[in-house]
């Protein structure tokens, strides 16, 4: 059996460290995007900032520390590398925990907007309650798809005040959630025809309309709707 040799230089050690870190972070990022943020939902989530911090700490800072302390044959070298690895693992665990707490649980649609509702914004028992009710999922493994009826003047006014305050108010109130199918036609009626830039992104050139869709917490995007059912398909910029 071949023996594993220590890298000959600090540059090769740092490069190996960076490669391993990149594989780990990349795997976590791909899994999170595919499982929690399907069909472009990451546009609305702000998760890019969290991944940016994780990449900075784990893919840049860790290998940089290895570059600074590594010297083949140096006494205590193994301990130094273990300390760096444990610190990096602790930060990675914290980042994954933060990602878990901020995973999207609900995609709430209304006649005014769509919004992602994150785990940190709902009661701890919300996932169990949502699963018990049997809400449908957005793209199979994504957040639960629900509706909020904002057709009344009072509801629209409440939404407007919430928007001005920097949040989406009623769209984040589980007590107001109803089956999305109840308002799907109303949402579709508020949709606008896609412009030329969006037309190239439509999965069915003549079968989809669009509605302005945004998360009031982090910025905007455009939700593509199925023109026949009014159900959301994907988010694009």
GUMARTOR-808316 format. One line per 3 residues: number of its first residue (from 1); for each residue x, y, z of C-alpha. Coordinates in nm, 4 decimals. Layout:
% residues N
NUM> X/Y/Z; ...
% end
This chain:
% residues 237
1> 0.0000/0.0000/0.0000; 0.1386/0.3371/-0.0985; 0.2200/0.5818/0.1786
4> 0.0676/0.9286/0.1873; 0.3421/1.1883/0.1851; 0.3184/1.5342/0.3363
7> 0.3166/1.8176/0.0798; 0.6665/1.9354/-0.0008; 0.5950/2.3086/0.0285
10> 0.3587/2.5447/0.2012; 0.2096/2.6384/-0.1372; 0.1207/2.2805/-0.2225
13> -0.0195/2.2284/0.1295; -0.2295/2.5430/0.1013; -0.3496/2.4443/-0.2460
16> -0.4523/2.0995/-0.1239; -0.6334/2.2562/0.1703; -0.8170/2.4976/-0.0630
19> -0.9188/2.2167/-0.2993; -1.0631/2.0061/-0.0173; -1.2454/2.3074/0.1283
22> -1.3879/2.4010/-0.2106; -1.5232/2.0496/-0.2647; -1.6908/2.0490/0.0793
25> -1.8454/2.3977/0.0421; -1.9452/2.3294/-0.3185; -2.1240/2.0092/-0.2193
28> -2.3145/2.1885/0.0576; -2.4056/2.4777/-0.1746; -2.5308/2.2552/-0.4563
31> -2.7344/2.0404/-0.2175; -2.8902/2.3459/-0.0503; -2.9797/2.5144/-0.3794
34> -3.1314/2.1996/-0.5297; -3.3203/2.0968/-0.2162; -3.4261/2.4236/-0.0500
37> -3.4094/2.6806/-0.3293; -3.5331/2.5074/-0.6471; -3.6373/2.6853/-0.9662
40> -3.4479/3.0057/-0.8953; -3.5771/3.0731/-0.5431; -3.2218/3.1556/-0.4355
43> -3.2711/3.4853/-0.6234; -3.5143/3.5873/-0.3493; -3.3386/3.4332/-0.0520
46> -3.0214/3.6331/0.0033; -2.8417/3.3018/0.0582; -2.5618/3.4221/-0.1696
49> -2.4281/3.6433/0.1102; -2.4129/3.3543/0.3544; -2.2309/3.1354/0.1036
52> -1.9962/3.4243/0.0332; -1.9037/3.4416/0.4022; -1.8618/3.0644/0.4232
55> -1.6391/3.0638/0.1154; -1.4347/3.3500/0.2532; -1.3745/3.1757/0.5852
58> -1.3394/2.8156/0.4718; -1.1952/2.8364/0.1210; -0.9778/3.1452/0.1677
61> -0.8941/3.1955/0.5349; -0.8269/2.8273/0.6181; -0.5814/2.7680/0.3320
64> -0.4213/3.1064/0.4034; -0.3506/2.9989/0.7610; -0.2030/2.6748/0.6277
67> 0.0183/2.8782/0.3946; 0.1438/3.0834/0.6898; 0.2166/2.8025/0.9362
70> 0.3106/2.5053/0.7189; 0.6691/2.3906/0.6980; 0.7427/2.0268/0.6290
73> 0.9146/1.8624/0.9229; 0.8500/2.1515/1.1632; 0.7982/2.0367/1.5260
76> 0.4319/2.0692/1.6267; 0.3199/2.0990/1.2641; 0.0548/1.8301/1.3038
79> -0.0979/2.0113/1.6035; -0.1047/2.3418/1.4160; -0.2918/2.1836/1.1256
82> -0.5385/2.0142/1.3600; -0.6146/2.3478/1.5269; -0.6758/2.5101/1.1884
85> -0.8941/2.2197/1.0757; -1.1012/2.2231/1.3968; -1.1528/2.5993/1.3786
88> -1.2554/2.5709/1.0154; -1.4924/2.2828/1.0942; -1.6506/2.4818/1.3769
91> -1.7126/2.7791/1.1481; -1.8507/2.5496/0.8779; -2.0875/2.3888/1.1303
94> -2.2035/2.7353/1.2388; -2.2619/2.8332/0.8756; -2.4623/2.5181/0.8018
97> -2.6661/2.5718/1.1201; -2.7381/2.9304/1.0134; -2.8363/2.8046/0.6695
100> -3.0726/2.5522/0.8312; -3.2376/2.8187/1.0454; -3.2871/3.0370/0.7388
103> -3.4095/2.7681/0.5000; -3.7329/2.8664/0.3220; -4.0368/2.6844/0.4571
106> -4.3153/2.8632/0.2694; -4.3646/3.0254/-0.0689; -4.6655/3.2495/-0.0133
109> -4.8465/3.3861/-0.3171; -5.1064/3.6618/-0.3304; -5.2649/3.9045/-0.5734
112> -4.9920/4.1535/-0.4833; -4.6698/3.9570/-0.4568; -4.4899/3.6323/-0.3826
115> -4.2650/3.6019/-0.0785; -4.0384/3.3412/0.0735; -4.0978/3.2782/0.4423
118> -3.7978/3.1387/0.6278; -3.7799/2.9004/0.9226; -3.6485/3.1755/1.1496
121> -3.9655/3.3778/1.0832; -4.2105/3.1050/1.1853; -4.2843/2.9249/1.5154
124> -4.0743/2.6179/1.5920; -4.3724/2.3890/1.5380; -4.4504/2.5376/1.1956
127> -4.2870/2.2568/0.9892; -4.4892/1.9909/1.1726; -4.8082/2.1921/1.1321
130> -4.7453/2.2550/0.7635; -4.6765/1.8868/0.7004; -4.9883/1.7835/0.8945
133> -5.2109/2.0115/0.6864; -5.0596/1.8607/0.3732; -4.9791/2.1762/0.1793
136> -4.8348/2.1049/-0.1661; -4.4656/2.1620/-0.2284; -4.3127/2.4020/-0.4764
139> -4.1094/2.1830/-0.7142; -4.1436/1.8619/-0.5131; -3.8813/1.9265/-0.2445
142> -3.9070/2.3035/-0.2140; -4.1024/2.5122/0.0366; -4.4724/2.4610/0.0910
145> -4.6886/2.6557/-0.1545; -4.9693/2.8522/0.0089; -5.1946/3.1419/-0.0758
148> -5.2909/3.4610/0.1048; -5.6058/3.6393/-0.0089; -5.5354/4.0130/-0.0410
151> -5.8452/4.0915/-0.2482; -6.0176/4.2990/0.0198; -5.9318/4.6688/0.0643
154> -5.8362/4.6073/0.4299; -5.5943/4.3279/0.3376; -5.4386/4.5356/0.0594
157> -5.3942/4.8291/0.2970; -5.2296/4.6039/0.5565; -4.9960/4.4706/0.2901
160> -4.9111/4.8220/0.1727; -4.8216/4.9374/0.5243; -4.6140/4.6235/0.5768
163> -4.4340/4.6870/0.2475; -4.3540/5.0440/0.3501; -4.2177/4.9089/0.6794
166> -3.9839/4.6741/0.4924; -4.1622/4.3414/0.5302; -4.4458/4.1486/0.3688
169> -4.6809/4.1406/0.6665; -4.9787/3.9151/0.5821; -4.7663/3.6872/0.3642
172> -4.5746/3.5826/0.6748; -4.8802/3.5131/0.8921; -4.9539/3.1363/0.9020
175> -5.3050/3.2056/1.0303; -5.3914/3.3651/0.6948; -5.2662/3.0797/0.4765
178> -5.5187/2.9192/0.2428; -5.4791/2.6702/-0.0445; -5.3081/2.8496/-0.3314
181> -5.5646/2.7127/-0.5792; -5.8292/2.9372/-0.4244; -5.6530/3.2496/-0.5482
184> -5.4631/3.1109/-0.8484; -5.7013/3.2669/-1.1017; -5.6876/3.6042/-0.9231
187> -5.3066/3.5942/-0.9250; -5.3072/3.5043/-1.2934; -5.5387/3.7950/-1.3613
190> -5.2773/4.0321/-1.2165; -4.9995/3.8866/-1.4314; -4.8478/4.0754/-1.7204
193> -4.7262/3.9458/-2.0532; -4.3506/3.8754/-2.0621; -4.1216/4.1257/-2.2302
196> -3.8611/4.0229/-2.4872; -3.5910/3.9676/-2.2259; -3.8119/3.7296/-2.0293
199> -3.9501/3.5495/-2.3319; -3.6173/3.3758/-2.3885; -3.6370/3.2248/-2.0381
202> -3.9883/3.0846/-2.0659; -4.0058/2.7034/-2.0655; -4.3130/2.7192/-2.2927
205> -4.2948/3.0226/-2.5243; -4.6721/3.0534/-2.5617; -4.7872/2.8900/-2.2406
208> -4.6550/3.1117/-1.9640; -4.7267/3.4584/-1.8370; -4.5329/3.6460/-1.5741
211> -4.6079/3.8338/-1.2570; -4.3801/4.0657/-1.0687; -4.2656/3.8625/-0.7720
214> -4.0408/3.9654/-0.4905; -3.9328/3.8980/-0.1388; -3.9791/4.2217/0.0500
217> -3.6926/4.1275/0.2754; -3.4130/4.0944/0.0235; -3.5009/4.2317/-0.3181
220> -3.6771/4.1460/-0.6383; -3.7284/3.8913/-0.9080; -3.9924/3.7826/-1.1571
223> -4.2111/3.4795/-1.0998; -4.3095/3.2853/-1.4104; -4.6635/3.1472/-1.3959
226> -4.8352/2.8688/-1.5824; -5.0947/3.0484/-1.7956; -5.3423/2.7621/-1.7581
229> -5.3321/2.7057/-1.3822; -5.1756/3.0208/-1.2394; -4.9243/2.8105/-1.0468
232> -4.5707/2.9467/-1.0024; -4.3032/2.7819/-1.2166; -3.9719/2.9510/-1.1429
235> -3.8067/3.2779/-1.0472; -3.5868/3.4736/-1.2860; -3.4096/3.8051/-1.2637
% end
